[in-house]
Amino acid sequence: MTGWNLATCWEAIADARPDHPALVHGSRRVTWGEFDDRASRLASAFRSLGLGVDSKVALYLSNRNEYLEATAAAFKLRGAHVNVNYRYLEDELAYLIDNSDAEVLLFHGALAEHVARVRDRLPRLRGVVQVDDGTELLDGALAYEELIAAHDPMERVDRTGDELYILYTGGTTGMPKGVMWRNEDLYRALISAIVSLVREAAPDTPDGHATLAARVADSGLTPTHLPASPLMHGTGFMSSVQALLLGGTIVTLESRHFDPDELWRTVGREKVTQMAIVGDAFAKPMVGALEDAERRGEPYDLSSLKLVISSGVMWSAPVKQALMQRGSFVCLDSLGSSEGVGFAGSISAPGHDVNTAKFTIGEHTKVLTEDGREVQPGSDEIGLLSLTGPLPLGYYKDPEKSAATFRTIGGVRYSIPGDWARVGADGTIELLGRGSVSINTGGEKVFPEEVEEALKLHPDVADALVVGVPDDRFGEVVAALVAPRSGATLDGGDVKELVRAHLAGFKQPRHVLVVDRLVRGPNGKADYAWGRARALERLANDAPARGAKGAALDGAARSQTV
């Protein structure tokens, strides 16, 4: 029997619903029949370049139809696509292409300069394929649309489900690592959540997705999904895969930089039913755009929206509430990572209590101490989130890091990426943060996310990032970089005063440094390395002005900006 490869599932849907829209990008609309045909022709083009089973196709692309077409083409070929952060410059790009063993690189023309500078360093590349975005074709590059037009569709083949999906994650430290998922494991990790949402049973075979898509359509629950976060990251990609497995439509924004007004206009125009974001980094600007539209007397139409999904960073309760006050949708805060799906979740609905960083533990999740004991509910002990069930094989070409993250305890294999949590008396978990960025101050462990949550309670704080900086007495102390909301002026002393009411003394920022903005990746995740370097630079520059005593870094940096 054919295994659970995503391409096989999508082929069944394309046969059953060829005229239903699959991909929408501005005025460009691709039906399911066209999606399958274009992906099959691209797979044939890849094969003509010498690619085959287990070949890697690197996607240096922003959110457009071509991203998912190329993904499907790689899966059809029984190969794997490799996500490449479109913010990467030459050295990062060359590292990832080399590390992943990619044989073809797809890129948007706007990124051609970086591709031109690295391709001679990558002898494994059989070709570079440029997606047209109005820029001149790079010398020696293959034109994406010409490749598709020049090749007949590849015949359909049996697939085992062992074919890889490789998700490169930058994490918080070190070089990017490629998380290896078997197609079948990824499918099984994703399918249970989506079939429960539409109140259907999971198919018994990949071909069963034709019947599933038809039943979902008959019930009026076919999703129109907008990944506001990048497809190159897990949240945007996996939520899109889930929508496609129901025969849905994926709508992508045209701007390369997140524009909340464009988002809300698109929701109204395309009747979007669900979207994927990454916490407050996306949700706060979304709320601001709604407020501005209301002040203009031109509120956006949110009537079609039923579900907003977030994963990856903190999504605070006030921001969720501000969104839900303006619609009838549910907020799903999903706690997952590149290394596992379904650690925990939190569902917020209009008219009900809303929490920040408090989750219902997943079916296959435990909270384990470092020596492998399970943390008991209601105790003061903290532990690491540990997930069983369908899991990745490990990190590509990195057995040492694989062994550290994917551990067998008591005969059970777990994914333990490093997220610390407490277990409440009611069995819910309070997420504390990633251990790799925790701050050790006087022997006490402080998780940046917990402090950032408290800082964002200040009405004039638009964003916050917390790092540890050296201290002669405590080893490290907490330093906070805060960015003001538009038009506001922040006073570091006022911010510290508010935080005192919410955190224990050792968690309170010794230094509050006001900056114009914080550096985040396109997935909304904070750049803690940048934050620490910026904090150290600011403190070093401020120290002479304070004199010898001020050099002890008491941290009352008031209303200074970078």
N, C-alpha and C positions, 0 to 999 in steps of 0.2 A: 504494500500500500504506500502511496505517496506520503511523505512526511509533512510535518507542519512547517512549511516555508511560507513566509508572508506573500511572496509572489504568487504561489499557487492559490492561496485564499483570494487574492485580488483578481486573478484571472477568472475565477468562478463568478465573482460579482460582476465583472465586466461583461461576461457572457449573458448574465441574467438582466442587467440594467444598463445596456450600452448607451442609452440616450440621457441618463441622469448625469448632472454635472459632477465631476470629480475634483477639478482644480479650478480656482478662480483667482486671477491676479489682475486687478483693475478691470479693463475691458476684455482681457483675454480669458476665455472660458474653454475648458477642456472637458469633454464628456468622458464617462468611464470607458466607452469604446475607443475613443481617441487616446486616452491615457494608456490603455493596454497596447494599442498599435504603436504609439510613439516609443514606449518603453521597449517593446519587442524589436523595433528597428534599431534603437540605440544599442540594445544587447547584441544584435547582429554586427553592428559597427565595432563594438568592443572586441568581439570574437575575431573580426578581420584584422585587428591590431595584435592578435596573439593571446588575448586573455581567455581564461577558461575557469574551471573549477578552482575555487580558493583564491582567485585573483582579487586584488584590492583596487578599488576605484576611489580616489580622493576627491572630495567635494569642497572646493574653496568658494562657496556660494552663499549669498544672503537668501532671505525667504522669497522664493519664486517657484513657479510651477516646475522648473527644470530640476530643482532639488529632489523632489519626489519622483519625477520621471527617471532620473539617473539612479536613484535608490532602487526603484523597481527593476530597472535594467540590470543592475549588478546582481540582485537576487535571482532574476530569471536565469542568469548565466551560471548560477550556483557560486557566485563570488560574493564579495562583501564591499559595501561602501564604507568609507572612512571620513568622518566629519573633521573639517579643518576650520578653525576659528578665523572668520574673515577679518579680524583685527590683527592677525599675525603679520609681522614683517619678515624680512628675508631669513634670518637665522632660525626663527621659530618655525617658519614654513618648511625650510629645508630639513630641520630635525624631524618634524612629524612625517613628512613624505618618506624620508629614509627609514625611520623607525617602523613605519607601518608596512614597508615593502610595497607601496603603491606603484602600479604600473601605468596608470592613466590619471591625469589631473584635470578636473573640470574647474573653470574659473570664470568669473565675470570680467568683462573687459576693463572695468575700472581698476582691477587688481593686476593688470598685465605687467606693470612695471616690476612688481615683486616677483612674478613668475619668470620674467626674462632674466632676472639676476640670479636665480637659483637653479634653473633647469640644467645647466651644464655641470652642476655639482651632483646631479641625480641620474647616474647612468642607467638605473633600473627603469626609468620612465620610457614607455613606448610611444607616448604621445601626450600632448597637452591640447585640451579642447576648450575653446572660448565660447561662452554664452553671450549672445549679442545684447548689449545694453546701450547701443548707440556710439560706442567707441571704436576706433580703428582696430582691425584685426592684427594681432601680434604676429610678427614675422615667424613663419614656421608652425603656427598654431592651426588646428583644425576647427572649422566653423561648426558649431553645434547643429544648427538647422540643416546645413548641407549634409552632415553625416546622416541625419535621420532620413532625409530625402533620398540619399544615394543607396540605402540598404533596404532589402526586403525584411519583413518581420522574421525574427528567429522562431523556429519551430518550438513548440512547447516540449518540455522535458520533465522526467520524473525527478523529484528532489527528495532528499532524505530527512530534512529537518536539522541535520548536523551543520549545515552551512552557517557561517558566522555573520553576526552583526557586531561591528567593532565601534565602540563609543569612546573617543578620546576625552579624557577629563583632565583639566589643569589642576584641579584640587586647590589646596591652599599652600602647598609647598612642593618644590621639586619640578621636574619637567613633566609634560603631559604623559599620561599613561593610558594605554588602550585597553578598555574593559571588553573582554570577549564573551559575547552571548551566543549560544547556539540559537538558531531561529526558533526551534521548538520550545526552548526554555523561555525565551522572550515572549513568544506567543502565549504560553500557559501563564506567565506572570501577569499578562495584560488582559486576557480574555474574561476572567471571572468578574472583574469590576464592571466592565461595560455591559455584559449580558444581564447583570443584576439591575443596572440602571433602566434597561428597557424591558425588564421582566420577562426574559427569554432564557431558554436553555442553551448552553454552548453546543456548537455542532460536533458531530462525531467524526467527521472527516473535513478536510479543507474544502471539498466541493459543497459541503453543507452551508457554506457562507452565502451561496446563492439563495437558498431558502430562507436563511436568517435575515438577509438584507430585504427580501420581499416581505417577510412578516413585520419587520420593523417599519417598512414603508407603509404597510397597510394600517398600522397603529398610529401613524403620524409622528413617529419618534425618530425619523432619520436625522442625524445631526448635521448641522452646518457649523463647522468648527473653524475658529480663527486662532492660530498660534501667534499671539502677539510677541511671545518670546522666540528666540531664534530656533530654527529647525536643526541647527548644528549642535544644540544642547538637548539633553535628555527630556526635559519637560515639554518643550515644543514638539520634538520628534515623536516621543512615545504617545502623547495625547493625540497627535495626528494619526498615528498608526491605529489607535483604538477607534477613532471616528471612521477611518477607511474600512476597518473590519466590519462595520455596520452598514457599509454601502453609502457612507456620508460624503460630504463635500468639504474640501479644505480651501479656505479663503486666506490669502496672504496680503499683507499691506504693501503698498508700492514704495514707500519711503524706506531708505536704508537705515535711518535713525528713527527711533520710536517717537511717534507723534500721536498723543492721546486724542487730539481732535480728529485726525484721520481715522483712528480706531473707531470712535463713536459714529462718525459718518458712515463708515463701512458696515458697522453693525446694523444700522438702520436701512442702508441700501440693499444689503445682501440677506437681510433677515437672519442674521447669525444667531444660533441657538446656544452656543457655548464657546468659551475661549480659554486659552491657557496664558497665564502671566507668571511673573516671578516676584511674589511678595510686594512689599511696600514700594520697592524701586519702580514698579510699574503702576501699582494701585494708587499711590499718592498723586502722581500727575493725572491719572484718570479722573480722580475725584475733583482735582482742580479744574480740569477741562469742563466737567459737568457743572460745577459752580459758576464758572465764567459764562457758559451758555445760558444758564438760568438768569444771570444778571442781565444778559443781553435780551432776555425775553424770547430766546430761541432754543428751548431745551431739546436735547437729542432724544430720538425714539429708541427706547430700550425694550419695547414690548415683546420682541421676539426672544430676548436673552433669558435662558433658563438656568444656566450653570456657568460659574467662573471657577476655574481650577488654578491652583497655585502650588508650586513646589520649589524647594531650593533655598529660600531665604525667609526671614521673618515676615509674617503678614499680621499686622497688629489689629487688635479688636476695634479701635475707633475707626480705622480705615475701612474694615469690612462693613461696619455699621453704616458709614457714610455712603458706601456703594449700595447697600441693600435698601436704604431709605428711598432710593430712586428707581427701584425696579422690583420685580417679583421673582428674582433668581436666587439660587442657592450658592453659597461659597464653599468650595471643597478645598481645604488646606491639606494637601497630601504630603506626607513625610516619606520621602524616598531619596535615592541617590543613583548614581551611575552603576553602583555595585549591587543594587537590589531594589525591587519594586514592592511597595506595600508594607513598609515598616509600621506605619500608623497613619491615622487620618483624623480630621476634624471637620464636621459639617455644621455650617451656620446657616440658619434660615431667618427670613424677616420675622420680627416679633419675638424672637427667642434670645436667650443670653448668648453672648459671643465672648470667646476667650482668645488669648494670645499664647501660642506655643504650648497649648494643652491638647493632647491627642488621645483618641481611643486606640489602644494597641492593636496591631494587626494579628490576623489569625495565626501567622507563622513567626511571630516575633516574641523574643524574650529580652529582658534586661539583665545582663550578666556582669558580675564583677570581673576584675582583671584575672582572678584565679579560677573563673568559670562557675562561680556560684550564682544562683538566680536571686536577684534582689526582691525582697519581700515587700508587698504593698504596705504603705504607711510608715515604712522605716525611714531613717535619715540617710541611709546608704544610697550612693549613686552607682550607676553601672553603665555599660555600653549597650546600645541597641544592637541586637543580634538576630539575624533573619535566616530562616530555613526556607524550604520549598524550592521552586525553580530558581536557580542562581547562575551567574556567569561562571565560565570555566576558570577565569583568572585574568591577569593582565598579560597582554601580548608581549611575548619575549622577556618576561620579567618574573621568573619563578620565585625569587626572594620576596618581592612585594606581594605576590599572589599568596604565598604561604602566610604572610603576616596578616592579610585581610580576610582570606577565606580559610577559616580554621575549623578543625574537627574537634569537638568537645563532647565527651561521653558518647562517642560513636555517631554524633550528628554533625553534619557540615553546616557551618554558619557563614554568612557574610557579616563582617564587623568592620565597617568603614571608619569608626572612631567617634561616633556621636554619643555624647553622654546624656543621661536622663535620670530623673527620679520617678518612682512609682507611687502614686497617691493611694490612699486607703481604699478608694473606689475603683482601683485598677487602671485609671487613666495615667498617662505619663506626661511629665513636664520636661520638654526638651531644653537642655542646657547649652549645648553647642559642641563644636568639633574640637577634640582634644589637641589637634595639631596647632591650633591658634590660641589655646588657653593660656592664661597669665598666672604665673606662680609668684605670689606676693607674700613674703614672710611665711611660706609653707602652706598658704591657702590657695586653692585653685579658683580662678575667676574665668568665667566663660564670656567672651565679648558680646555674644548675642543678648545675654541677659541684661547687661549694662546698656547696650544700644536700645533695647526695648524701653528702659526707664528714661533714657535721654529723649526719646521721641515723644514722651508725654508732654514735653514743653511745647506750647502752642506755636512757637516761632521756629522750632527745629524741623527742618525739612528732611534731613538725613543725618545719620551718625555712624561713626566707625570707631571701634575701640581696640587699642593695642597695648602691649606691655613695653615699658621703657626701663632702662637700667636705673637702679637706686642703690646707694651704698648700704643703707640699713636693711631694706626688705628684699634685695635682689632685683625685684621688678616692682613697679607700681603701675596703676592704671592711667592711661592717657586717652582722652577722647577728642576726636576731630568731629566738629559739628558744622553743618551747613545751614544757613538761615533760609526760611521760606522767602519767596519773592517779595521784595519791598520791606522786609523786616530787618531789624538790627539786633543782634544777639549780644548779651553780656554773659561772659563765662561764669562770673560769680552767681548770677541768677540761675543759670542752668545747674550749677553744682548744688545750690540750695534746694531746688526741686528734687534732685536725685536723692538727697539725704533722707527724704521721707519715704523712699521706696526700697533702698538697698542697705545691707549691712555695711559697716564702716570700711572694711577691707575691700569691698567691691566699688566703692565710690571713686570716681576719677580724681586723681591728684592734680591732673592738668586737664583743662578744657581749652582747646584751641579752635578758634572760629576760622573757617575756610570758606571760600566762595562755593566750592563744590567738592564732592568726593569722587574718586576714581572707582568706577564699577565696570565689570565686563558687560557685554551685550546681553548676557543671561541674567543681569541684575546682581550678580554676586560681588561682594566687596573685594577689593584688592588689598589684602592685609599687608603684603610686603611694601606696597606703595605707602600705606598708612603709617607703618612704623618708620620708614625712611623720612617721611614728611614730618612726623612728630619729632623725631630726633633732630632734624634740621631746624625746625622752629624753636625747639627748646635750647639748642646750642646758640642760635642767634639772639634769643631773648636773655640768656644768662648774663652776659656782660652788663646789660642795662640794669639788672637787678642787684649787681654787686656780688660780693662773696657770699653773703647770706642767701641772696636770691638764687645763686647757682645751685642751691639744694633743691631747686625746682619745685616750688610750692604750687605752681601751676595756675595762677590767677590771670590767665591771658584773656584780656577783655577786648571784645569787638575788633580783633585784628583779623585781616583777611589776607589770603594769598592771591 
